[in-house]
């Protein structure tokens, strides 16, 4: 495909890339709206629910550097299309899982496909849009789709869970439909990926050009393995911290082990002629500060979404569809802000735009943190989502543009992989940390209440402490005169955990804003430095 053809098709190419990235980002959040259903149908504990969310993100994040490097070496189009095929196949497997363990494994396998797709889309975009102004617009659109997908996940999941099931029952007949309703009806949230993949594959085959780094060198297998082990151990330690104890030998050892592995990765990469990731790029101020801002934004966002979807269903009593629709304002405000955020950064500088974006997110988390079980939705709840979505868009578009403009286009795969890795690690740790903070408050509170009723079986107390869904079941089996008291106490325990989780998000966003105002540049450079111009690091 020649340069003139690519130029004529560039906006259609963007549509294909946006569809592909929408698909993998939606699956980061589409499962959230099904968490209460999965808790009931698969007897999943709070930790199981965290792993159902995090297994996808963990593998996704752990493989992004490898996938970006692979795309640079063998071609980004082929890597993206192979990822789409893997994603579709594993989505089908996930849809028919019969236990939380099977679903966690399937979600992890889906992360492999997503890792191959995500950095390839951004690397192709950077190579297709060579004009800085057009690239800013394209990255703004890419970021807008990515941001909207975060909110459309729960909406799509809610629609599928509430309406597609009955359609499937009609189509497959009473027996098959009954089986689906009884065991697999929530699987429709994964089956929807298959037709979308088919469209993206077909359009991509004809429209998307391929590109690669002509001087990529041999693939870095050692760096790949060490990075996966380091990230995996870190996230696992955070998720298991509340259960093992934050001061336990296992938790402290896990943190030390993760730090050692990541330090080994850095040292090893510095010594390689063709590293998986040339860590010298982190000495470029706009690169490292922008990547850090993305990580912080998604840390807070994914931690918040993990809790708020359960808040809508368990505390406010919304159905799955209603819970998804109640997150729609987030998508609307993200769609309004994201396309213009990169251009605002070109005019006012990344420092002001990104720093302001994180402050805006902080305000949103504080507002929702002060909400109660009966707080008006069309008021503080919607306002908080408006602040969070607007702030996220002000962070992601300029930060992504800053990361990608820091590197020559030959290294676009590596740059996209870093951008996406920081995003996924941030989101994964957000679910892990905020979920753990929530569990650390919720479990003792509900346990303290149930201790007043010695007639409640020990296994029921354990289940209620593990998840809000189980607490509701325990309440439904209590004597009629105390059922409302049970539900109210469970709701109060949930809100206390949610409140602290939101304030943690606000604090992290504030720290990120201070860092952005301190380290990001005032103006965005249009010229990417070449490797020979990167700041050198000591290699001893």
N, C-alpha and C positions, 0 to 999 in steps of 0.2 A: 504494500500500500504506500503510494508516494505521498510526499508532504502536502501537495495541493489537495488531494482527496481527503486526507486527515483534517486539513483546515476546514474544508467544506462541511465535513460531518461532525465537527468538534462538539456541537451542542447536542446532537443525537448520541454521540459517544458518552457525553456527560449523563444523559438520561439512563443509559445502560449501567453506568458505574453507580449512579444514585440508586437504581433499583437493587443492584447487588448489595450495596452497603446497607440499604434499608432492611434487606432480608436478614443479614447477620446481626444488626443492632436490635431489631425487633425481638429476636430470640433471646437477647439479654434480659428483656423485661416482660415478654408475653407470658412467661410462666408465673410471674408474680401474682397475677389476678387469680391463678388456679391454685395458689398455695393453700388456702383454706380447704378446697376440694381435695387436694392431694393429701393434706393432713388427715382428713376423714377417711378417704378411700384406701390410702396406702398405709395408714397408721404411722404417718411420718412425724417425728418429733421436730422441735425447733431446729436442732442441729441437722437433721435430715433435710429440712426445708432449706437451710442455709447451703447445704452441699448440692441440692438440686439446682439452686441458682449458681453457686460458685463453681461447680464442676465444669460447667460450660466456660465460664469466665477464666478459670484457672488454666485450663488447657489452651484456650484461646490466647491468653496473655503469654503463657510460657512458650508457645510455638511461634509467636509473631516475629521475633527476630530471625528465627530460622526460616520462616516462610518469606520474609522480606529478602533475605539473602538468597534464597532459592530462586525467587522471581528475578532478581538482578542477574543471576547466572544462567538460567535456562529459558527465561522469557516470562514476562508478567501476565500476558494474556493466557497462555497455557496454564500457568499456576492458578489464575483466577477461575478458569473453567473447570480444572480438576477439583478445586475446592468446592465449587457449586455442586458437582456430582456427588462428592462425599457428603456434603451437607444434606442433600435430598435423601440419600440412602439412609443415613443415620437418623434423620427425622422420622422416617417410617418406623424404624426400630424403636425409637423413643415413644411413638404413639401407642405402641402395643406392649409397653412394659407392664408387668404385673406386680412389681414391688418397688419400694423406694430405691433399693440397691441397683436394680436393673435400670431404673430411670436415671439415676446418677451416672452410671456407666455410659448410657446412651447419650446423655447430655455432654459428657466428656468427649465422646467420639465426634459429636457435632462440632465441638470446639476446634477439632483438627481442620475440618472443612472451612470454618469461619476464619481461621488463622491464615489459610491460603488465599482467601478472597479479600480480606480487609486491606492489607497494605498494598496489594496489587492495584486496587481501585485508585488509591491516592497517588501511587507512583505513575500510573498511566495518565491520570489527570494532569500531573505536573509536566509530563512529557508532551501531552497534546496541547496544552495551553501555555504557549511560550511568552505571550505578552503579559507583563506584570499586572496590568489593570484587569484584563480578561481573566487571568489566573485568580485574582482576588475575588472576582464575581463567581467563578466556578467553585472555588473553595468555600465561598459563602453558601452557595447552593448545596454543595456536598455536606457541609456542616448543618445546614437547615434540615436536610433530609435525615441526617444522623440524629439530630436533636428531636425532631418530630417522631422518629421511630421509637424513641424511648417512651413517649407517651402513648403512641398508637399500639404498642405491645399490649398493655392492659385492655385497651378498647377492643382490639381485634380478638383477644382471648375471651373477653366477656361475651362478645357477639357469638363466637363459635360455641362456647360452652353452653350458651342459653338457647341458641336457635338452630345451629347446624345439626345438633343431635336428633331433633325430631325429623328433620329432613332426611338424615341418614336412615332412620328407622323406617320411613316410608319407602325409601329407595331400595333398601336391602330386605324388606319384609319383616314381619313381626318377630321371627325367631332371631335373625341376625341383629335386627335393631335392638331387640331386648338384651342380647349379649353386650352390644356396644354400650347401651345405657347402663347396664349393670356393672361392667368392668372397664370399658375403654372409652367412654364418652368424652373424657377430658383430652383424649389423644388427638382430637381434631385441631387443637392449637399447634400441633406439630405437622399434621398432614397438610395444612394449608401452605406449607413451604414448597411442596412438590410442584404445583402449577406455576408458582412464581419463579422457581429455579428454571423450569422449562422455557419460560419466556426470556429470562436473562441469558440462558445458554444460546438460544437461537439468535437473538438479536446481537449478542456479543460476537458470535461466530462471523457474522457478516460486517459488523460495524467497527469493532474495536481493533486497533492496530497492536502489534506486539512491539516490545522494546526490551532491552537488556543492557547490562553494564559490560562493555567489551573488554574491560581489564579487571575482572572480578576475582580471578585466582581460584584456588581449590576451596571446596566447602569446608567450613570450620565445624567439624563434628564434636570435638572436645568442648569448644565454647558453647555449642548448642546444649549438650547434655548438662554441663555445669550450670548454665543459666536456668534451665528447666527445674533442676533439683533445688537451686537456691530460692526461686520464687515459690515453688510448690511447698517447700518446708516452711517458709515464712507464713503463707496463707493458712496452711494447716495448723500451725501453732496458734495463730490468732483465733481461728474458729474454735479450737479445742480448749483455749485458755480458761473460759469460765467453768468448764467441767473438770479439767485437771487441776485448776487452781493457778492463779497468775504467779504465785510464788513457788510453784512446784518445780521439782527437778526437770520434769518433762518440758514444761513451758520455757523455763530459762534456758535449758539445753537446746530447745528448738530455735530460739532467737539467736543464740550464739552460733549454732550450726549454720543457720541461714546467712548470718553476717560473714562467716568464714567462707562459705561457698561463693557468695557474691564478690567478696574481696579477691578470691582466687580467679574468678571470671575476669575481673578488671586487670589483674596482673598478667594473666595469660593473653588477653586480647592486646595488651600493650606490646607484647613480644612477638606477635605474629605479623608476617608481611601482609597477609590478606585476612584480617580478622572478620569474625561475624559482625562485630560492631567496633568501629574505630572510636574508642572512648575519648579520644582527644576532642571530639566534637562538643563534648560537654564543657569545654573551656570557652566555647563561643557563647557569650552571655545570652543572646536572644534565643539560642537553641535550648540551653539547659533551663532557663527561667520559663520559657514557653512550655516546655515539656512538663515541668513541675506544676505549672498552673493547670494544665489539662488533667494531670493526675489528681490534684486537689479537688477540682470541680467535679470530677466523676466519682471520687471517693464520697463526697457529700451527697451527690445525687442518688447513687445507687443504694447507699445506706438509707436514705430517706424513703425511696420508693419501696424498699423491702418492708418497711414498717407501715407506710401509709396505705398500701393496698390491703393489708390486714386490718388496719384501722377502719377503713370504709366498710368492710364486710362484717368484722366481728363486733366492733363497737357501735357503728352507726347502723348496722343491719342491712346494708345494701346487697342486692343480688350481684352475681358475677358481672353481668352486663352493666348494671347500674354503677358498680364500682369502677369498671373500665371507663364508662362515659364520664364519670366524675373527675377523671384525670385529663379529660380532653382540653380544658383551658391551658394546660401546660403546652400541648402541641401547638395550639393557636398562637400563644405568645412567642414560642420558639420560632415558628414560621415567620412571624412578623419581624423579629429582630435579627435572626441569623444572616439573611442575605445582605444586610447592610453593615454588619459588624466588621467584616474585613476591610471594607472601604472606609469605615470610620477610623480604623487603625492606621490606614494610609494617610489620613488627614490629620489625626490628633496624636498618633503614635500608640504602639502596643501598651506602653506603660499605663497610660491613662485609661484606655478602654478595658484592658484585662483587669487592672486593679479595681476599677469601678464595678466590673462585672462580678468579681468575687465578693465585694462589699454588698452588692445587690442581693446575691444569693444568701449572704449572712442574714440580711434583714428578713428575707422570706422564711428562713429556718427559725428565727426568733419568733416571728408571728405565729407559725404553726405550733411552735413549742408551747405557747401560752393558750392554745385552744383546748377546749374541754370536749367531753363526749357529745354534748348537745350544742356546740358552737355553730352558729349559722354558716351553712355552706356558702351561700351567696353573700359573702362578707369576708371575714378573716381567712377562711380556707382558700377561696378563689384568689384573694389578694396575695396570699403567701405563694401560691403556685405561679402567679404572674411575676412576682419578684424572682423566684428561683429560675423559671424558664428564661426570662430576659437576661438575667445574670449569666446563665450557662451559655447562651448564644454570644454574649459579649466576650466570653472567655475563649470558646472553642474556635471560632472562625479566625480571629487574629492570631491566636496561639498556633494553630495549625499552619497558617500562612508563614509565621515566623520560623517554625521548625523547618518547613519545606524550602524556604528561601535561604536557609543557612547552608544548604548543600548544593553542589552541582547536580544537574538533572541525571547524570549517569549514576549517582548514588541515591536516586529518588526512592528506591525500594528500601534501603537502609533507613532513610529519613522517615518514610511512612511507617516502617516497622517500629521505630522509636516512638513516634507520635501515638500509634495505636497501642503499643505496649504500655506506655505510661497511663493511657486512658483505661485500659483493661485492668492493669494492676491496681490502679486507683479505685475503679469500680468494685473489683473483687475484694480488696481490703476494706472498702466502705461497707459492703454487706457483712463481712466478717466482723469488723470492729463494732459497727453500730448494732448489728444483731447480737453480738456478745454483750455489749453494754446494756441493751434492752433485756436480754435474758438474765443478766446479773441483778437487775432490779425486779423484773416481773416474777421470777421463780421464788425468791424469798418472800415477796409480798403475798402471793397467792398461797404459798405454803404456810405462812403465819396465820392466814385466815382459816384454812382448812384444819389447822391444828386444834381449833376450837370445837371441831366435830370429830371426836375419836371414832365414831361409828363409820366414818368414810374409810373404805378399804385402802390399804397402803399403796396398792398398785394404781388406784384411781388418783390418789394424791400425787404420785410420781408422774402420771400422765398429764394431769392438770398443770403441774409445774413445767412440763416440757413444752406445752403449746396451748394457745388460747382456744383452739378448736376443741381440744380434749377437755378443757375447763368448762366449755359450754355443754358438752355431753354430760359431764359429771353433774352440772347444775340441773340438766333436764331430768336426771334420775333421782334427784333429791326430793324429799317431801314437798308437796305443793306449797306449803306455807313458807318455805325458806328458799324456793327456787329463785325468786327475784333478788333476794339478798346475795345468793351465790353469784348470779350474773353481774350484779352491781359491783361486788367485790373484785371479780375477775376483770371487769371493765376498768375499775380504778387502778388495779395493778398494772394493766396494760398501758393506761395513760401515763402512769408514772415512769414506766420504762420508755415509752415513746417520747415523753418530754425530755428526759435526759439524753436520749439518742439525738433528738433535734438540736439540743444545745451543744452537743459534741460536734455536730455538723457545722453549727454556726461558728464555734471556736476555731475549727480547722479552716473554714472559709476566711475568717478574719486573719489568721496567720498567713494564708496564701495571698491575701490582698496586700498585706504588708511586704511580703517577699516580692510580689509583682511590681509594686511601686518602687521598690529598692533596686531590683536587678534587671528588669526589662528596659530596653532602650527607649528613648523618647521618640525616635523615628525609625521606620522600617527601611532597611537597606534592600535595594532591588538586586544587587549583585551578590551571588553566592560565592564565598571563598572556596578556592580549590584546596585539595588535601595538603599541598605543599605550604599553604598559607595558614593552616590551622595552628593554634598555639601548641607548642610542644610540651610533653610531660616527661618527667624523669622516668627512665626505664630500668633503673637499677633495683 
